[in-house]
Amino acid sequence: MMKLRQCKEGGGVAIITHNKVKSVHLKEYDVDGLEAVWADVMIDKKRMVVGSVYIAPGDIQSLTLFDNVVDKILHCQSHFNSNGC
């Protein structure tokens, strides 16, 4: 799973998993302006959301976007929640 840097040369982020690991790209957390990729990963019957994120030093706008995405992930992926996100 990867997200290439847009409108700039080089870069991008990726998540690479072993072929025995179950993983699903969580495209619903992709946000324009944030260089990040997210995956739902299951290892030994333990499920978690992992991400690969790059934020340039001093990029406050990207930090705000990151904070919003993490809030959404925590809200939607909670095992105690039945929001149906």
C-alpha positions as CSV (number, residue, x, y, z in Angstrom):
1,M,0.0,0.0,0.0
2,M,1.4,3.4,-0.9
3,K,0.6,7.0,-1.5
4,L,3.0,8.9,-3.7
5,R,3.8,12.5,-3.1
6,Q,1.6,14.8,-5.3
7,C,2.8,17.9,-7.1
8,K,6.4,17.5,-5.9
9,E,9.3,15.3,-7.0
10,G,10.2,12.1,-5.2
11,G,8.8,10.9,-1.9
12,G,5.7,9.2,-0.7
13,V,4.8,6.8,2.0
14,A,4.2,3.0,2.1
15,I,3.2,0.1,4.3
16,I,4.7,-3.2,3.4
17,T,3.5,-6.4,5.1
18,H,4.6,-10.0,5.0
19,N,2.5,-12.2,2.8
20,K,1.2,-14.1,5.8
21,V,-0.2,-10.9,7.4
22,K,-3.7,-10.0,6.6
23,S,-4.0,-6.4,5.7
24,V,-6.5,-4.0,4.1
25,H,-5.7,-0.6,2.7
26,L,-8.0,1.9,4.6
27,K,-8.5,4.4,1.7
28,E,-11.3,6.2,3.7
29,Y,-8.6,7.8,5.7
30,D,-6.7,9.3,2.7
31,V,-6.8,13.1,2.9
32,D,-5.6,15.5,0.3
33,G,-2.6,17.5,1.6
34,L,-1.5,14.8,4.0
35,E,1.3,12.3,3.0
36,A,-0.1,9.3,4.8
37,V,-1.3,5.7,4.1
38,W,-3.3,3.6,6.6
39,A,-4.0,-0.1,6.9
40,D,-6.1,-2.5,9.0
41,V,-3.6,-5.3,9.9
42,M,-4.2,-8.6,11.6
43,I,-1.4,-10.5,13.2
44,D,-2.0,-13.6,15.4
45,K,-5.7,-12.7,15.7
46,K,-4.9,-9.2,17.0
47,R,-6.2,-6.4,14.8
48,M,-4.9,-2.9,14.6
49,V,-4.7,0.2,12.4
50,V,-1.2,1.2,11.3
51,G,-0.1,4.2,9.4
52,S,2.9,5.6,7.6
53,V,3.0,9.4,7.7
54,Y,5.5,12.0,6.6
55,I,5.2,15.6,7.8
56,A,7.8,18.1,6.9
57,P,9.3,20.1,9.8
58,G,7.2,23.1,10.6
59,D,4.2,22.0,8.5
60,I,1.4,23.0,10.9
61,Q,-1.4,22.4,8.3
62,S,-0.3,18.8,7.8
63,L,-0.1,18.3,11.6
64,T,-3.7,19.6,11.9
65,L,-4.8,17.2,9.1
66,F,-3.0,14.3,10.9
67,D,-4.7,15.1,14.2
68,N,-8.1,15.1,12.4
69,V,-7.4,11.7,10.8
70,V,-6.2,10.1,14.0
71,D,-9.4,11.4,15.8
72,K,-11.5,9.8,13.1
73,I,-9.6,6.5,13.3
74,L,-10.0,6.4,17.0
75,H,-13.7,7.2,16.8
76,C,-14.5,4.7,14.0
77,Q,-12.2,1.8,14.9
78,S,-13.0,1.5,18.6
79,H,-14.0,-2.0,19.6
80,F,-16.5,-0.4,22.0
81,N,-18.3,1.7,19.4
82,S,-21.2,0.9,17.2
83,N,-21.1,4.0,15.0
84,G,-20.8,2.0,11.8
85,C,-18.2,4.3,10.4
